[in-house]
Amino acid sequence: MESIRDRVKGIMAEVLKVSVDVLQDDVAIGDIPEWDSLHHIQLISAIEKAFDFRFTPDVMMDLEDVDDIVNAVELRVNQ
């Protein structure tokens, strides 16, 4: 079974059109050219759709790198 981390990274790779290998846990918005503010919004939207939930605005403000996003999804899914 695919882990949440692998699933989130797969979604991110698809939206950003990069290899999953590029998406190390500390890679943040702006670290790679493909991850700009527009793609960040598309990324959050795709994750919310895939996992069938919405992030609160407070949580969205804290989503700055791959690890932040994975951890937020894991917290939400495991509630």
GIKAVEN-V589711 format. One record per residue. NEAR is the number of other C-alpha atoms within 10 Angstrom. Layout:
# GIKAVEN-V589711
near
NEAR
NEAR
This chain:
# GIKAVEN-V589711
near
4
7
9
15
16
13
15
25
24
17
17
25
18
14
18
19
11
15
12
16
9
11
18
12
14
12
16
18
17
13
11
13
8
16
21
15
11
9
15
19
12
16
21
19
14
17
22
14
11
12
14
9
13
15
15
8
8
8
12
15
9
11
18
15
17
19
19
18
24
20
15
16
20
15
10
13
12
7
5
